[in-house]
Amino acid sequence: MQSPTEEELEESIKELTEYKNRLEKEVKTISNKLKLPQKKINSIIDSHSEINQIKTILSKLNKQKKNVVSNLIS
């Protein structure tokens, strides 16, 4: 299997980040409608399994992108 290009990694990072932001926005919107305190909203977001999974994947993709970029420079 071929390694992804820098552009492919950037696109994946961009799309996943947008998805994560949409999820967070949805949680905030629903929580605000329920009149939950901001502290509780932040706690819900911090413990949201899908958001945390996306953050982990984004971290891995960013590391992979750094490796691709550093290999291009070397």
C-alpha positions as CSV (number, residue, x, y, z in Angstrom):
1,M,0.0,0.0,0.0
2,Q,1.3,3.4,-1.0
3,S,1.8,6.1,1.7
4,P,-0.6,9.0,1.5
5,T,0.7,12.3,0.0
6,E,0.9,15.5,1.9
7,E,-2.2,16.8,0.1
8,E,-4.2,13.7,0.9
9,L,-3.2,14.0,4.6
10,E,-4.1,17.7,4.6
11,E,-7.5,17.0,3.1
12,S,-8.2,14.2,5.6
13,I,-7.2,16.5,8.5
14,K,-9.4,19.3,7.1
15,E,-12.5,17.1,6.7
16,L,-12.1,15.4,10.1
17,T,-11.5,18.8,11.8
18,E,-14.7,20.1,10.2
19,Y,-16.6,17.0,11.3
20,K,-15.3,17.3,14.9
21,N,-16.3,21.0,15.0
22,R,-19.8,20.2,13.7
23,L,-20.2,17.5,16.4
24,E,-19.0,19.9,19.1
25,K,-21.4,22.6,17.8
26,E,-24.3,20.1,17.9
27,V,-23.5,19.2,21.5
28,K,-23.3,22.8,22.5
29,T,-26.6,23.7,20.7
30,I,-28.5,20.9,22.3
31,S,-26.9,21.5,25.7
32,N,-27.8,25.2,25.5
33,K,-31.4,24.4,24.6
34,L,-31.4,22.2,27.8
35,K,-30.0,25.2,29.7
36,L,-27.0,23.2,30.9
37,P,-24.2,25.2,32.6
38,Q,-21.1,25.8,30.5
39,K,-19.0,23.6,32.8
40,K,-21.3,20.7,32.2
41,I,-21.2,21.3,28.4
42,N,-17.4,21.3,28.4
43,S,-17.5,18.1,30.5
44,I,-19.8,16.4,28.0
45,I,-17.6,17.4,25.0
46,D,-14.5,16.3,26.8
47,S,-16.0,12.9,27.5
48,H,-17.7,12.4,24.1
49,S,-16.2,9.2,22.8
50,E,-16.6,10.0,19.1
51,I,-15.0,13.5,19.5
52,N,-12.1,12.0,21.5
53,Q,-11.6,9.3,18.8
54,I,-11.5,12.0,16.1
55,K,-8.9,14.0,18.2
56,T,-6.7,10.9,18.5
57,I,-6.9,10.2,14.7
58,L,-6.2,13.9,14.0
59,S,-3.1,13.7,16.2
60,K,-1.9,10.6,14.3
61,L,-2.6,12.2,10.9
62,N,-0.7,15.4,11.9
63,K,2.3,13.3,13.0
64,Q,2.2,11.4,9.8
65,K,2.0,14.7,7.8
66,K,5.0,16.0,9.7
67,N,6.9,12.8,8.8
68,V,6.0,13.2,5.1
69,V,7.0,16.8,5.0
70,S,10.3,16.1,6.8
71,N,11.0,13.3,4.4
72,L,10.4,15.7,1.4
73,I,12.8,18.2,2.9
74,S,15.5,15.6,3.6
